[in-house]
Amino acid sequence: MKGYQREARDDDDAGPGTLQPWEALVVDAVGNVIDFWKFKRNQGRVWAVLYLRGKAMSATEIQEALGLSKGGVSMLVRELEQWNVVVRVRAPRDDVWRYAAETDLMKMVGHVITEREHQLVKSVLEDLEGALDDAKEAGADAAVIARLRRMKTLADLVDRALRAFVQTARFDVGNAFEVLADPDKVERPERRRR
């Protein structure tokens, strides 16, 4: 299954890096998921190492941790900044830019949906509207026009659902996101004894 290979690939641009074996497993797992979603695998790896370490890291530190080239890291952090999943920070009296992972997962998902999926659906809607107009002008069969209208209605419903999701940021996954919160801040209910 694509996205779950264990061997290195030519496009990884990754050397051995300085990750501990357990860190490498996590970072590569996130990279594989991101690759599966058709983003760059190393984008996921960069975000994962920043998130896992829980501190801002310089481009050089990211480069060393992941075994990536300087140019590769530069390009990756720029792209991640554009997706709002990494932020650039600089401490007072420090002339080195550092990068920190966005930790608000709903914010990240919402931004990706807005920028990628919503734009795709919008493009599909425009194409279907154009096709519907062209089909009418060409005198297409009424059944074909009806099917085109249904396809456009479905695309419109998907567009509205995506916009509603982003606007309300309500996605019922129970307490799943608490897992990623600071464990000292998460209240856990007491277990009942049987």
MODELLER restraints for C-alpha pairs under 7 A, 6 or more apart:
rsr = mdl.restraints
at = mdl.atoms
rsr.add(forms.Gaussian(group=physical.xy_distance, feature=features.Distance(at['CA:2:A'], at['CA:36:A']), mean=6.31, stdev=0.5))
rsr.add(forms.Gaussian(group=physical.xy_distance, feature=features.Distance(at['CA:3:A'], at['CA:32:A']), mean=4.65, stdev=0.5))
rsr.add(forms.Gaussian(group=physical.xy_distance, feature=features.Distance(at['CA:3:A'], at['CA:33:A']), mean=6.14, stdev=0.5))
rsr.add(forms.Gaussian(group=physical.xy_distance, feature=features.Distance(at['CA:3:A'], at['CA:35:A']), mean=5.59, stdev=0.5))
rsr.add(forms.Gaussian(group=physical.xy_distance, feature=features.Distance(at['CA:3:A'], at['CA:36:A']), mean=4.61, stdev=0.5))
rsr.add(forms.Gaussian(group=physical.xy_distance, feature=features.Distance(at['CA:4:A'], at['CA:32:A']), mean=5.74, stdev=0.5))
rsr.add(forms.Gaussian(group=physical.xy_distance, feature=features.Distance(at['CA:13:A'], at['CA:68:A']), mean=5.87, stdev=0.5))
rsr.add(forms.Gaussian(group=physical.xy_distance, feature=features.Distance(at['CA:14:A'], at['CA:66:A']), mean=6.60, stdev=0.5))
rsr.add(forms.Gaussian(group=physical.xy_distance, feature=features.Distance(at['CA:14:A'], at['CA:67:A']), mean=5.01, stdev=0.5))
rsr.add(forms.Gaussian(group=physical.xy_distance, feature=features.Distance(at['CA:14:A'], at['CA:68:A']), mean=4.88, stdev=0.5))
rsr.add(forms.Gaussian(group=physical.xy_distance, feature=features.Distance(at['CA:15:A'], at['CA:67:A']), mean=4.23, stdev=0.5))
rsr.add(forms.Gaussian(group=physical.xy_distance, feature=features.Distance(at['CA:15:A'], at['CA:68:A']), mean=6.26, stdev=0.5))
rsr.add(forms.Gaussian(group=physical.xy_distance, feature=features.Distance(at['CA:16:A'], at['CA:67:A']), mean=5.40, stdev=0.5))
rsr.add(forms.Gaussian(group=physical.xy_distance, feature=features.Distance(at['CA:17:A'], at['CA:64:A']), mean=5.46, stdev=0.5))
rsr.add(forms.Gaussian(group=physical.xy_distance, feature=features.Distance(at['CA:17:A'], at['CA:65:A']), mean=4.73, stdev=0.5))
rsr.add(forms.Gaussian(group=physical.xy_distance, feature=features.Distance(at['CA:17:A'], at['CA:66:A']), mean=4.46, stdev=0.5))
rsr.add(forms.Gaussian(group=physical.xy_distance, feature=features.Distance(at['CA:17:A'], at['CA:67:A']), mean=3.80, stdev=0.5))
rsr.add(forms.Gaussian(group=physical.xy_distance, feature=features.Distance(at['CA:18:A'], at['CA:64:A']), mean=6.13, stdev=0.5))
rsr.add(forms.Gaussian(group=physical.xy_distance, feature=features.Distance(at['CA:18:A'], at['CA:65:A']), mean=4.51, stdev=0.5))
rsr.add(forms.Gaussian(group=physical.xy_distance, feature=features.Distance(at['CA:18:A'], at['CA:66:A']), mean=6.63, stdev=0.5))
rsr.add(forms.Gaussian(group=physical.xy_distance, feature=features.Distance(at['CA:19:A'], at['CA:65:A']), mean=5.47, stdev=0.5))
rsr.add(forms.Gaussian(group=physical.xy_distance, feature=features.Distance(at['CA:19:A'], at['CA:66:A']), mean=6.81, stdev=0.5))
rsr.add(forms.Gaussian(group=physical.xy_distance, feature=features.Distance(at['CA:27:A'], at['CA:45:A']), mean=4.95, stdev=0.5))
rsr.add(forms.Gaussian(group=physical.xy_distance, feature=features.Distance(at['CA:27:A'], at['CA:48:A']), mean=5.29, stdev=0.5))
rsr.add(forms.Gaussian(group=physical.xy_distance, feature=features.Distance(at['CA:27:A'], at['CA:49:A']), mean=6.07, stdev=0.5))
rsr.add(forms.Gaussian(group=physical.xy_distance, feature=features.Distance(at['CA:28:A'], at['CA:45:A']), mean=6.14, stdev=0.5))
rsr.add(forms.Gaussian(group=physical.xy_distance, feature=features.Distance(at['CA:30:A'], at['CA:44:A']), mean=5.55, stdev=0.5))
rsr.add(forms.Gaussian(group=physical.xy_distance, feature=features.Distance(at['CA:30:A'], at['CA:45:A']), mean=6.21, stdev=0.5))
rsr.add(forms.Gaussian(group=physical.xy_distance, feature=features.Distance(at['CA:30:A'], at['CA:48:A']), mean=6.38, stdev=0.5))
rsr.add(forms.Gaussian(group=physical.xy_distance, feature=features.Distance(at['CA:31:A'], at['CA:41:A']), mean=4.45, stdev=0.5))
rsr.add(forms.Gaussian(group=physical.xy_distance, feature=features.Distance(at['CA:31:A'], at['CA:42:A']), mean=5.95, stdev=0.5))
rsr.add(forms.Gaussian(group=physical.xy_distance, feature=features.Distance(at['CA:31:A'], at['CA:43:A']), mean=6.96, stdev=0.5))
rsr.add(forms.Gaussian(group=physical.xy_distance, feature=features.Distance(at['CA:31:A'], at['CA:44:A']), mean=4.23, stdev=0.5))
rsr.add(forms.Gaussian(group=physical.xy_distance, feature=features.Distance(at['CA:31:A'], at['CA:45:A']), mean=4.73, stdev=0.5))
rsr.add(forms.Gaussian(group=physical.xy_distance, feature=features.Distance(at['CA:32:A'], at['CA:41:A']), mean=5.99, stdev=0.5))
rsr.add(forms.Gaussian(group=physical.xy_distance, feature=features.Distance(at['CA:34:A'], at['CA:40:A']), mean=6.63, stdev=0.5))
rsr.add(forms.Gaussian(group=physical.xy_distance, feature=features.Distance(at['CA:34:A'], at['CA:41:A']), mean=5.64, stdev=0.5))
rsr.add(forms.Gaussian(group=physical.xy_distance, feature=features.Distance(at['CA:34:A'], at['CA:44:A']), mean=5.42, stdev=0.5))
rsr.add(forms.Gaussian(group=physical.xy_distance, feature=features.Distance(at['CA:35:A'], at['CA:41:A']), mean=4.52, stdev=0.5))
rsr.add(forms.Gaussian(group=physical.xy_distance, feature=features.Distance(at['CA:43:A'], at['CA:76:A']), mean=5.83, stdev=0.5))
rsr.add(forms.Gaussian(group=physical.xy_distance, feature=features.Distance(at['CA:43:A'], at['CA:80:A']), mean=6.78, stdev=0.5))
rsr.add(forms.Gaussian(group=physical.xy_distance, feature=features.Distance(at['CA:47:A'], at['CA:86:A']), mean=6.93, stdev=0.5))
rsr.add(forms.Gaussian(group=physical.xy_distance, feature=features.Distance(at['CA:47:A'], at['CA:101:A']), mean=5.78, stdev=0.5))
rsr.add(forms.Gaussian(group=physical.xy_distance, feature=features.Distance(at['CA:50:A'], at['CA:56:A']), mean=6.70, stdev=0.5))
rsr.add(forms.Gaussian(group=physical.xy_distance, feature=features.Distance(at['CA:50:A'], at['CA:57:A']), mean=6.93, stdev=0.5))
rsr.add(forms.Gaussian(group=physical.xy_distance, feature=features.Distance(at['CA:50:A'], at['CA:100:A']), mean=5.87, stdev=0.5))
rsr.add(forms.Gaussian(group=physical.xy_distance, feature=features.Distance(at['CA:50:A'], at['CA:101:A']), mean=5.28, stdev=0.5))
rsr.add(forms.Gaussian(group=physical.xy_distance, feature=features.Distance(at['CA:51:A'], at['CA:101:A']), mean=5.19, stdev=0.5))
rsr.add(forms.Gaussian(group=physical.xy_distance, feature=features.Distance(at['CA:55:A'], at['CA:100:A']), mean=6.26, stdev=0.5))
rsr.add(forms.Gaussian(group=physical.xy_distance, feature=features.Distance(at['CA:56:A'], at['CA:98:A']), mean=5.42, stdev=0.5))
rsr.add(forms.Gaussian(group=physical.xy_distance, feature=features.Distance(at['CA:56:A'], at['CA:99:A']), mean=4.91, stdev=0.5))
rsr.add(forms.Gaussian(group=physical.xy_distance, feature=features.Distance(at['CA:56:A'], at['CA:100:A']), mean=4.29, stdev=0.5))
rsr.add(forms.Gaussian(group=physical.xy_distance, feature=features.Distance(at['CA:57:A'], at['CA:98:A']), mean=4.89, stdev=0.5))
rsr.add(forms.Gaussian(group=physical.xy_distance, feature=features.Distance(at['CA:57:A'], at['CA:99:A']), mean=5.27, stdev=0.5))
rsr.add(forms.Gaussian(group=physical.xy_distance, feature=features.Distance(at['CA:57:A'], at['CA:100:A']), mean=6.62, stdev=0.5))
rsr.add(forms.Gaussian(group=physical.xy_distance, feature=features.Distance(at['CA:58:A'], at['CA:96:A']), mean=6.90, stdev=0.5))
rsr.add(forms.Gaussian(group=physical.xy_distance, feature=features.Distance(at['CA:58:A'], at['CA:97:A']), mean=6.10, stdev=0.5))
rsr.add(forms.Gaussian(group=physical.xy_distance, feature=features.Distance(at['CA:58:A'], at['CA:98:A']), mean=4.21, stdev=0.5))
rsr.add(forms.Gaussian(group=physical.xy_distance, feature=features.Distance(at['CA:58:A'], at['CA:99:A']), mean=6.18, stdev=0.5))
rsr.add(forms.Gaussian(group=physical.xy_distance, feature=features.Distance(at['CA:59:A'], at['CA:73:A']), mean=6.39, stdev=0.5))
rsr.add(forms.Gaussian(group=physical.xy_distance, feature=features.Distance(at['CA:59:A'], at['CA:74:A']), mean=6.98, stdev=0.5))
rsr.add(forms.Gaussian(group=physical.xy_distance, feature=features.Distance(at['CA:59:A'], at['CA:98:A']), mean=6.74, stdev=0.5))
rsr.add(forms.Gaussian(group=physical.xy_distance, feature=features.Distance(at['CA:63:A'], at['CA:69:A']), mean=6.22, stdev=0.5))
rsr.add(forms.Gaussian(group=physical.xy_distance, feature=features.Distance(at['CA:63:A'], at['CA:70:A']), mean=6.27, stdev=0.5))
rsr.add(forms.Gaussian(group=physical.xy_distance, feature=features.Distance(at['CA:63:A'], at['CA:73:A']), mean=6.21, stdev=0.5))
rsr.add(forms.Gaussian(group=physical.xy_distance, feature=features.Distance(at['CA:80:A'], at['CA:86:A']), mean=5.41, stdev=0.5))
rsr.add(forms.Gaussian(group=physical.xy_distance, feature=features.Distance(at['CA:81:A'], at['CA:87:A']), mean=5.83, stdev=0.5))
rsr.add(forms.Gaussian(group=physical.xy_distance, feature=features.Distance(at['CA:83:A'], at['CA:112:A']), mean=6.78, stdev=0.5))
rsr.add(forms.Gaussian(group=physical.xy_distance, feature=features.Distance(at['CA:84:A'], at['CA:108:A']), mean=6.74, stdev=0.5))
rsr.add(forms.Gaussian(group=physical.xy_distance, feature=features.Distance(at['CA:85:A'], at['CA:101:A']), mean=6.09, stdev=0.5))
rsr.add(forms.Gaussian(group=physical.xy_distance, feature=features.Distance(at['CA:85:A'], at['CA:102:A']), mean=4.89, stdev=0.5))
rsr.add(forms.Gaussian(group=physical.xy_distance, feature=features.Distance(at['CA:85:A'], at['CA:108:A']), mean=5.96, stdev=0.5))
rsr.add(forms.Gaussian(group=physical.xy_distance, feature=features.Distance(at['CA:86:A'], at['CA:99:A']), mean=6.34, stdev=0.5))
rsr.add(forms.Gaussian(group=physical.xy_distance, feature=features.Distance(at['CA:86:A'], at['CA:100:A']), mean=5.54, stdev=0.5))
rsr.add(forms.Gaussian(group=physical.xy_distance, feature=features.Distance(at['CA:86:A'], at['CA:101:A']), mean=4.59, stdev=0.5))
rsr.add(forms.Gaussian(group=physical.xy_distance, feature=features.Distance(at['CA:86:A'], at['CA:102:A']), mean=5.35, stdev=0.5))
rsr.add(forms.Gaussian(group=physical.xy_distance, feature=features.Distance(at['CA:87:A'], at['CA:99:A']), mean=5.57, stdev=0.5))
rsr.add(forms.Gaussian(group=physical.xy_distance, feature=features.Distance(at['CA:87:A'], at['CA:100:A']), mean=5.36, stdev=0.5))
rsr.add(forms.Gaussian(group=physical.xy_distance, feature=features.Distance(at['CA:87:A'], at['CA:101:A']), mean=6.49, stdev=0.5))
rsr.add(forms.Gaussian(group=physical.xy_distance, feature=features.Distance(at['CA:87:A'], at['CA:102:A']), mean=6.80, stdev=0.5))
rsr.add(forms.Gaussian(group=physical.xy_distance, feature=features.Distance(at['CA:88:A'], at['CA:97:A']), mean=6.44, stdev=0.5))
rsr.add(forms.Gaussian(group=physical.xy_distance, feature=features.Distance(at['CA:88:A'], at['CA:98:A']), mean=5.69, stdev=0.5))
rsr.add(forms.Gaussian(group=physical.xy_distance, feature=features.Distance(at['CA:88:A'], at['CA:99:A']), mean=4.60, stdev=0.5))
rsr.add(forms.Gaussian(group=physical.xy_distance, feature=features.Distance(at['CA:88:A'], at['CA:100:A']), mean=6.53, stdev=0.5))
rsr.add(forms.Gaussian(group=physical.xy_distance, feature=features.Distance(at['CA:89:A'], at['CA:97:A']), mean=5.86, stdev=0.5))
rsr.add(forms.Gaussian(group=physical.xy_distance, feature=features.Distance(at['CA:89:A'], at['CA:98:A']), mean=5.22, stdev=0.5))
rsr.add(forms.Gaussian(group=physical.xy_distance, feature=features.Distance(at['CA:89:A'], at['CA:99:A']), mean=5.95, stdev=0.5))
rsr.add(forms.Gaussian(group=physical.xy_distance, feature=features.Distance(at['CA:90:A'], at['CA:96:A']), mean=6.52, stdev=0.5))
rsr.add(forms.Gaussian(group=physical.xy_distance, feature=features.Distance(at['CA:90:A'], at['CA:97:A']), mean=5.13, stdev=0.5))
rsr.add(forms.Gaussian(group=physical.xy_distance, feature=features.Distance(at['CA:90:A'], at['CA:98:A']), mean=6.04, stdev=0.5))
rsr.add(forms.Gaussian(group=physical.xy_distance, feature=features.Distance(at['CA:106:A'], at['CA:169:A']), mean=6.71, stdev=0.5))
rsr.add(forms.Gaussian(group=physical.xy_distance, feature=features.Distance(at['CA:110:A'], at['CA:166:A']), mean=5.12, stdev=0.5))
rsr.add(forms.Gaussian(group=physical.xy_distance, feature=features.Distance(at['CA:118:A'], at['CA:159:A']), mean=6.44, stdev=0.5))
rsr.add(forms.Gaussian(group=physical.xy_distance, feature=features.Distance(at['CA:118:A'], at['CA:162:A']), mean=6.72, stdev=0.5))
rsr.add(forms.Gaussian(group=physical.xy_distance, feature=features.Distance(at['CA:121:A'], at['CA:155:A']), mean=6.53, stdev=0.5))
rsr.add(forms.Gaussian(group=physical.xy_distance, feature=features.Distance(at['CA:121:A'], at['CA:159:A']), mean=6.03, stdev=0.5))
rsr.add(forms.Gaussian(group=physical.xy_distance, feature=features.Distance(at['CA:125:A'], at['CA:152:A']), mean=6.25, stdev=0.5))
rsr.add(forms.Gaussian(group=physical.xy_distance, feature=features.Distance(at['CA:125:A'], at['CA:155:A']), mean=6.09, stdev=0.5))
rsr.add(forms.Gaussian(group=physical.xy_distance, feature=features.Distance(at['CA:125:A'], at['CA:156:A']), mean=6.84, stdev=0.5))
rsr.add(forms.Gaussian(group=physical.xy_distance, feature=features.Distance(at['CA:128:A'], at['CA:152:A']), mean=5.90, stdev=0.5))
rsr.add(forms.Gaussian(group=physical.xy_distance, feature=features.Distance(at['CA:132:A'], at['CA:145:A']), mean=6.66, stdev=0.5))
rsr.add(forms.Gaussian(group=physical.xy_distance, feature=features.Distance(at['CA:132:A'], at['CA:148:A']), mean=6.20, stdev=0.5))
rsr.add(forms.Gaussian(group=physical.xy_distance, feature=features.Distance(at['CA:135:A'], at['CA:145:A']), mean=6.92, stdev=0.5))
rsr.add(forms.Gaussian(group=physical.xy_distance, feature=features.Distance(at['CA:178:A'], at['CA:186:A']), mean=6.71, stdev=0.5))
